[in-house]
Amino acid sequence: MKLSKKWSSFALASAITLSSLSFAQPEVKAEVIKKPTNVIMLVMDGSSNNAITLSRWYKGESLAMDEILTGAMRTYSAESAITDSAPAATALATGHKSNDKYVGVLPSTINSPGLEQIAKEDAFKPVANVLEGAKQKGKATGIISTSEIQHATPAGFSAHVKNRSQYDDIAEQQVYQNIDVVLGGGLESLTPGTTKNARKDGENLISVLEDKKYELVKTRDELLKSQSDKLWGSFAPSALAYDFDRKATANNEPTLAEMTGKAIDTLKKDKDGFFLFVEGSKVDWAAHANDTIGMISDILSFDDAVKEAIDFAKEDGNTMVIAVTDHGNSGITMGNANTTNTYSSIPVSAYIDPLKKATMTIEGALSKLKTDKSNLVEVAALYGLDNLTEEELATLKSAKDIGSEMVKMLANRANIGFTTGGHTGEDVFLYSYGPSKITGLVENTDLAHSMAKFMDFDLSQLTNDLYVPATKVLTEKGFTTKIDVTDKENPTFIAQKGNRKYSIPVNKNSVTYEITMDNNKSVTETYKFDTINVYNGSDFYISKKVLNTIK
């Protein structure tokens, strides 16, 4: 679709063309692409340019990311200048901007300037992602996250739901997507139980994984020893520990770099190439908490994972690597009200030395706090707050939220500023390496199209192939259809014509066919596919492969 006249000059100036909810991919160098191709997409959730700068100073040397800095990326969503992680992931994975909390589906509200409206009936329609495209090309696929693997960003590359909180649906879709390597947290979402994110539909997905011949690993040692080509690692009930805290609180968990290296070693065996998504999740969580140490911890951990990707890409010669944050968070700055009149004479050490005293993040330090708070001084020291003044100690003793006060104190000592506990809307650094690397200022949606082009498929065509509205097309074929929600946790699409009945379960990769014979006996058969069935609350979406079996 075309831009309004108001925005056409902007588009020409920035060399970016808006198209519906997606953006044409940026110029890439005309290179001969050898096959097979690989893509490694790394997302450092909720980071920012200033946080990266601070982390470099803290490390005392260049980051691996520095070597492959090629541009910047705009992050806004279909409705806001400041995006949530769910629409951000949707943009990066599918090439479509979307709304707050929407994962892998089109928006219902479009407010951002320059974007044209979509048909009302297309709201919440699932749109294909680059992992699904890679799978359709015969490539091996993988996703990694230091949060629950069902969290918004990894979900954006593997699932389609109206709300990012739908962990049951996300987990089920991920399992039935038949992704080759899945590593991260989120173990509790694989089985029924009473915890917050335990399954409500009664399905034991661990049993499903075992039936699918995955090796399920739960510790670092099990991961590193595994020789399986199908690997599912669940290292924590929910999220993994911060890297700075891992040795003291969860030393059986692998690092992000170890997970990335293992995934690459496993996926590279596929003769058709691979797609791997990697997320360093908890930079965002630390930024929400204004925890400077947590942000540095997991930026540096993420950078180690980027190094794994770059090292492989250099050796392979035909791997595209992209690293980026999905949005800013916290408005962190080196310099605050303390430095208004003295900034030009403040050495780097004045910012870094107070931070170096911390040995744990605020999450890790508080995990050591006794119920009676009798070790409060020792816990504060773990977070770098040594030699507490009488005023500081009194503040901590009386605080309703000790963690909030501790992060403020350390930020004040280190002259670090924060503007918010939420996301921010700035452009972010873009890192890219390998054939067809991406350069310049681009839209977040551009990255999806660039990855798809490198892997030789078109996302729009892929959506048409994978997500057909079942009610419409099967009614046109003469079937009587209904969506059976008798079991609200397990909706089923039913299509019937004469003595033939097709049952299509939500989130799975199968269709059950039943024919009733003249003697009133029935014959049932289940067909399985390399695509999934998606229900968005109003309609089921099925692939053309499924549709073609329904006669």
RORO-884906 format. One record per residue (C-alpha): residue number from 1; z, y, x. Coordinates in steps of 0.05 Angstrom, whole numbers, always signed. Layout:
residues N
  num       w       v       u
  NUM       Z       Y       X
...
end
This chain:
residues 551
  num       w       v       u
    1      +0      +0      +0
    2     -10     +72     +21
    3     +41    +123     +41
    4     +49    +186      +0
    5     +16    +247     +29
    6     +84    +274     +45
    7     +95    +218     +95
    8     +26    +205    +122
    9     +33    +255    +179
   10     +98    +223    +199
   11     +66    +155    +201
   12      +9    +179    +244
   13     +57    +214    +291
   14     +99    +152    +301
   15     +41    +103    +300
   16     +77     +63    +247
   17     +43     +47    +181
   18     +86     +31    +121
   19     +62     -25     +76
   20    +102     -40     +13
   21    +170     -62     +40
   22    +144     -83    +107
   23    +111     -47    +165
   24     +49     -64    +204
   25     +66     -93    +271
   26     +64     -47    +332
   27      +9     -46    +383
   28     +15    -104    +432
   29     -24    -116    +494
   30     -87    -157    +487
   31     -67    -220    +524
   32     -92    -290    +524
   33     -37    -330    +490
   34     -30    -400    +517
   35      -3    -454    +472
   36     +49    -477    +455
   37     +86    -412    +444
   38    +161    -402    +440
   39    +202    -346    +411
   40    +275    -331    +426
   41    +304    -278    +380
   42    +373    -252    +398
   43    +413    -204    +354
   44    +476    -169    +377
   45    +506    -154    +309
   46    +535     -84    +298
   47    +529     -59    +369
   48    +504      +9    +390
   49    +473     +44    +450
   50    +539     +77    +469
   51    +575     +10    +467
   52    +524     -20    +514
   53    +532     +38    +562
   54    +608     +29    +561
   55    +601     -46    +573
   56    +556     -34    +633
   57    +607     +13    +664
   58    +661     -39    +649
   59    +621     -94    +683
   60    +606     -50    +743
   61    +534     -71    +749
   62    +469     -76    +711
   63    +463    -119    +649
   64    +410    -172    +640
   65    +385    -132    +581
   66    +371     -72    +624
   67    +312    -108    +657
   68    +275    -116    +591
   69    +287     -50    +555
   70    +221     -33    +522
   71    +234     +14    +465
   72    +277     +29    +404
   73    +282      +5    +332
   74    +296     +39    +265
   75    +347      +3    +223
   76    +350     +34    +152
   77    +346     -10     +90
   78    +306      -3     +26
   79    +362     +37      -6
   80    +402     +70     +50
   81    +398    +104    +118
   82    +454     +57    +139
   83    +441     -16    +129
   84    +484     -76    +116
   85    +474    -138    +159
   86    +442    -178    +102
   87    +382    -132     +90
   88    +378    -119    +165
   89    +370    -194    +178
   90    +321    -199    +120
   91    +278    -144    +152
   92    +281    -176    +221
   93    +265    -246    +195
   94    +217    -234    +137
   95    +185    -167    +150
   96    +213    -138     +85
   97    +266     -85     +76
   98    +317    -103     +23
   99    +384     -83      -8
  100    +458     -89      +8
  101    +480    -162     +10
  102    +410    -190      -6
  103    +389    -247     +41
  104    +317    -268     +46
  105    +296    -237     -21
  106    +261    -174     -43
  107    +301    -113     -65
  108    +315     -88    -135
  109    +326     -16    -113
  110    +282     +25     -66
  111    +308     +94     -48
  112    +288    +104     +24
  113    +233    +156     +35
  114    +163    +129     +49
  115    +173     +61     +15
  116    +134     +47     -48
  117    +164     +11    -107
  118    +150     -63    -121
  119    +137     -95    -188
  120    +201    -103    -228
  121    +191    -178    -235
  122    +188    -186    -159
  123    +260    -164    -149
  124    +301    -221    -118
  125    +238    -261    -103
  126    +248    -303     -39
  127    +204    -284     +20
  128    +189    -330     +78
  129    +221    -320    +146
  130    +197    -333    +217
  131    +238    -396    +226
  132    +204    -426    +165
  133    +137    -405    +193
  134    +152    -437    +260
  135    +172    -501    +225
  136    +107    -502    +185
  137     +70    -497    +251
  138    +105    -559    +276
  139    +152    -523    +323
  140    +224    -542    +335
  141    +274    -492    +308
  142    +346    -471    +321
  143    +399    -421    +300
  144    +462    -401    +337
  145    +519    -355    +317
  146    +590    -340    +340
  147    +610    -327    +267
  148    +603    -377    +211
  149    +532    -402    +214
  150    +528    -383    +141
  151    +543    -310    +156
  152    +493    -256    +136
  153    +451    -252    +199
  154    +438    -326    +213
  155    +429    -334    +138
  156    +373    -283    +140
  157    +334    -329    +185
  158    +348    -393    +146
  159    +364    -380     +72
  160    +349    -341      +9
  161    +405    -317     -36
  162    +421    -256     -79
  163    +488    -245     -45
  164    +510    -259     +26
  165    +576    -287      +0
  166    +540    -349     -29
  167    +562    -394     +28
  168    +553    -457     -13
  169    +480    -442     -25
  170    +467    -417     +46
  171    +499    -478     +78
  172    +461    -525     +33
  173    +394    -491     +46
  174    +407    -492    +121
  175    +421    -567    +120
  176    +360    -583     +78
  177    +315    -537    +120
  178    +320    -592    +173
  179    +331    -543    +230
  180    +334    -582    +295
  181    +392    -546    +329
  182    +448    -509    +293
  183    +508    -484    +333
  184    +566    -439    +313
  185    +625    -436    +265
  186    +630    -449    +191
  187    +653    -522    +190
  188    +693    -511    +125
  189    +629    -494     +86
  190    +601    -563     +98
  191    +652    -602     +57
  192    +692    -594      -9
  193    +763    -569      -3
  194    +813    -515     -22
  195    +801    -464     +33
  196    +764    -398     +20
  197    +694    -421     +40
  198    +700    -496     +24
  199    +645    -524     -19
  200    +652    -517     -95
  201    +593    -562    -113
  202    +626    -626     -90
  203    +572    -642     -39
  204    +593    -668     +30
  205    +541    -638     +75
  206    +569    -674    +136
  207    +549    -739    +104
  208    +480    -710     +91
  209    +474    -690    +164
  210    +494    -760    +186
  211    +441    -789    +139
  212    +391    -741    +171
  213    +409    -770    +240
  214    +441    -707    +268
  215    +493    -712    +322
  216    +552    -672    +298
  217    +592    -641    +355
  218    +656    -602    +349
  219    +676    -585    +421
  220    +645    -554    +483
  221    +647    -620    +520
  222    +613    -658    +463
  223    +559    -605    +462
  224    +544    -605    +536
  225    +543    -682    +539
  226    +497    -690    +479
  227    +428    -718    +490
  228    +406    -714    +417
  229    +343    -679    +394
  230    +378    -663    +328
  231    +443    -627    +340
  232    +493    -594    +293
  233    +552    -560    +327
  234    +610    -535    +285
  235    +663    -510    +332
  236    +710    -476    +284
  237    +727    -475    +209
  238    +702    -403    +205
  239    +685    -358    +265
  240    +690    -373    +339
  241    +739    -336    +384
  242    +721    -272    +421
  243    +697    -288    +491
  244    +756    -253    +524
  245    +804    -294    +481
  246    +769    -361    +485
  247    +806    -391    +545
  248    +874    -373    +517
  249    +863    -388    +443
  250    +803    -435    +436
  251    +783    -466    +503
  252    +747    -523    +469
  253    +694    -475    +443
  254    +629    -464    +482
  255    +607    -395    +503
  256    +546    -362    +471
  257    +508    -371    +536
  258    +525    -445    +538
  259    +502    -454    +466
  260    +438    -416    +482
  261    +423    -457    +544
  262    +436    -522    +509
  263    +391    -503    +450
  264    +334    -483    +497
  265    +340    -548    +535
  266    +338    -587    +470
  267    +283    -549    +435
  268    +235    -544    +494
  269    +222    -618    +489
  270    +177    -605    +428
  271    +104    -606    +448
  272     +87    -553    +396
  273    +138    -503    +422
  274    +200    -474    +388
  275    +234    -416    +353
  276    +307    -401    +368
  277    +351    -349    +335
  278    +416    -328    +371
  279    +469    -281    +345
  280    +529    -251    +380
  281    +565    -237    +315
  282    +633    -208    +331
  283    +613    -143    +365
  284    +605    -120    +294
  285    +674    -145    +274
  286    +706    -110    +333
  287    +669     -46    +317
  288    +694     -47    +246
  289    +764     -52    +275
  290    +750      +2    +327
  291    +770     -50    +379
  292    +739     -26    +444
  293    +759     -90    +481
  294    +729    -136    +429
  295    +663     -98    +431
  296    +659    -102    +507
  297    +679    -175    +506
  298    +623    -198    +462
  299    +570    -150    +487
  300    +579    -180    +556
  301    +579    -250    +526
  302    +515    -234    +489
  303    +484    -207    +553
  304    +498    -274    +587
  305    +460    -308    +531
  306    +402    -259    +541
  307    +400    -279    +614
  308    +393    -352    +594
  309    +333    -333    +551
  310    +301    -289    +604
  311    +310    -342    +658
  312    +275    -394    +615
  313    +220    -346    +594
  314    +205    -328    +667
  315    +198    -401    +685
  316    +159    -419    +623
  317    +110    -361    +622
  318     +94    -367    +548
  319    +159    -348    +513
  320    +170    -283    +475
  321    +242    -258    +481
  322    +269    -203    +435
  323    +340    -176    +438
  324    +366    -122    +392
  325    +424    -101    +349
  326    +412    -100    +275
  327    +449     -34    +263
  328    +500     +11    +294
  329    +575      +9    +279
  330    +636     +52    +291
  331    +603    +113    +324
  332    +637     +95    +390
  333    +633    +147    +445
  334    +655    +156    +517
  335    +692    +221    +507
  336    +735    +244    +449
  337    +778    +304    +430
  338    +817    +295    +495
  339    +755    +311    +536
  340    +727    +371    +498
  341    +739    +420    +554
  342    +745    +373    +614
  343    +688    +322    +606
  344    +648    +347    +665
  345    +703    +331    +715
  346    +728    +264    +687
  347    +709    +204    +731
  348    +685    +138    +704
  349    +751    +106    +723
  350    +788    +149    +672
  351    +751    +112    +617
  352    +748     +42    +648
  353    +814     +32    +683
  354    +856     +35    +620
  355    +809     -16    +588
  356    +813     -63    +648
  357    +887     -72    +636
  358    +873    -110    +572
  359    +866    -186    +578
  360    +854    -200    +504
  361    +821    -167    +444
  362    +864    -141    +388
  363    +851    -205    +349
  364    +873    -248    +408
  365    +934    -206    +425
  366    +960    -205    +353
  367    +952    -280    +349
  368   +1009    -283    +400
  369   +1056    -238    +360
  370   +1118    -273    +336
  371   +1138    -268    +263
  372   +1199    -227    +279
  373   +1158    -182    +326
  374   +1209    -194    +382
  375   +1152    -198    +433
  376   +1117    -134    +410
  377   +1120    -102    +479
  378   +1089    -163    +512
  379   +1034    -167    +459
  380   +1018     -93    +469
  381   +1011    -106    +544
  382    +961    -162    +530
  383    +919    -108    +497
  384    +926     -62    +557
  385    +983     -20    +529
  386   +1033     -24    +586
  387   +1090     +25    +597
  388   +1096     +44    +524
  389   +1127    +112    +512
  390   +1186    +117    +464
  391   +1139    +149    +413
  392   +1087     +94    +420
  393   +1138     +39    +413
  394   +1169     +71    +352
  395   +1100     +78    +321
  396   +1085      +5    +332
  397   +1153     -18    +306
  398   +1144     +21    +241
  399   +1070      +8    +231
  400   +1045     -30    +170
  401    +982     -46    +209
  402   +1002     -57    +282
  403    +931     -73    +303
  404    +903      -8    +276
  405    +955     +32    +315
  406    +944      -8    +379
  407    +868      +4    +380
  408    +880     +78    +369
  409    +929     +81    +427
  410    +883     +45    +476
  411    +824     +88    +455
  412    +865    +150    +466
  413    +887    +127    +535
  414    +815    +111    +554
  415    +784    +174    +522
  416    +743    +133    +474
  417    +722    +163    +408
  418    +704    +132    +340
  419    +674    +166    +280
  420    +680    +110    +228
  421    +703     +40    +213
  422    +635     +25    +182
  423    +562     +18    +201
  424    +521     +76    +228
  425    +448     +94    +220
  426    +421    +111    +289
  427    +360     +80    +323
  428    +379     +25    +371
  429    +353      -1    +438
  430    +299     -54    +435
  431    +292    -106    +489
  432    +230    -149    +496
  433    +200    -196    +548
  434    +140    -242    +555
  435     +71    -245    +525
  436     +59    -194    +470
  437    +124    -159    +485
  438    +139    -102    +437
  439    +143     -30    +461
  440    +156     +39    +433
  441    +194     +61    +371
  442    +185      +8    +317
  443    +212     -11    +249
  444    +259     -71    +243
  445    +206    -103    +199
  446    +155     -98    +255
  447    +193    -150    +296
  448    +183    -204    +243
  449    +108    -192    +241
  450    +102    -191    +316
  451    +138    -258    +322
  452     +96    -288    +267
  453     +31    -264    +300
  454     +53    -293    +367
  455     +66    -360    +333
  456      -1    -355    +296
  457     +18    -347    +223
  458     +20    -293    +170
  459     +85    -280    +134
  460     +53    -258     +68
  461     +11    -320     +64
  462     +71    -362     +83
  463    +110    -333     +25
  464     +53    -349     -22
  465     +54    -421      +4
  466    +129    -432      +4
  467    +155    -394     -57
  468    +116    -402    -121
  469    +151    -383    -187
  470    +160    -451    -219
  471    +167    -432    -292
  472    +103    -391    -293
  473     +57    -439    -257
  474     +82    -502    -290
  475     +80    -472    -360
  476      +8    -454    -345
  477      -4    -527    -327
  478     +21    -548    -396
  479     +91    -569    -378
  480    +153    -555    -418
  481    +204    -526    -370
  482    +278    -509    -369
  483    +332    -493    -319
  484    +391    -539    -330
  485    +455    -503    -312
  486    +502    -553    -345
  487    +532    -561    -275
  488    +533    -488    -255
  489    +543    -505    -182
  490    +481    -550    -182
  491    +426    -520    -225
  492    +364    -564    -234
  493    +294    -544    -255
  494    +263    -593    -306
  495    +188    -598    -319
  496    +164    -647    -372
  497     +97    -667    -401
  498     +90    -729    -445
  499    +125    -787    -412
  500    +130    -753    -344
  501    +191    -714    -321
  502    +203    -677    -256
  503    +272    -656    -234
  504    +277    -604    -178
  505    +347    -594    -149
  506    +370    -526    -123
  507    +370    -513     -48
  508    +343    -582     -29
  509    +277    -607      -2
  510    +262    -659     -56
  511    +233    -672    -125
  512    +251    -732    -169
  513    +195    -760    -213
  514    +210    -802    -274
  515    +159    -836    -319
  516    +178    -872    -383
  517    +137    -935    -396
  518    +114    -964    -463
  519    +173   -1012    -462
  520    +220    -952    -456
  521    +238    -971    -385
  522    +233    -916    -334
  523    +210    -914    -263
  524    +240    -862    -216
  525    +217    -839    -148
  526    +241    -783    -103
  527    +193    -744     -58
  528    +217    -704      +2
  529    +184    -644     +34
  530    +190    -597     +94
  531    +204    -539     +46
  532    +264    -521      +2
  533    +273    -503     -72
  534    +306    -436     -85
  535    +339    -410    -149
  536    +352    -335    -152
  537    +392    -335    -217
  538    +332    -326    -262
  539    +277    -371    -236
  540    +264    -429    -189
  541    +215    -422    -131
  542    +179    -482    -103
  543    +126    -492     -49
  544     +53    -507     -62
  545     +67    -575     -30
  546    +117    -590     -85
  547     +71    -560    -138
  548     +13    -604    -117
  549     +54    -667    -130
  550     +69    -647    -201
  551     +10    -674    -240
end
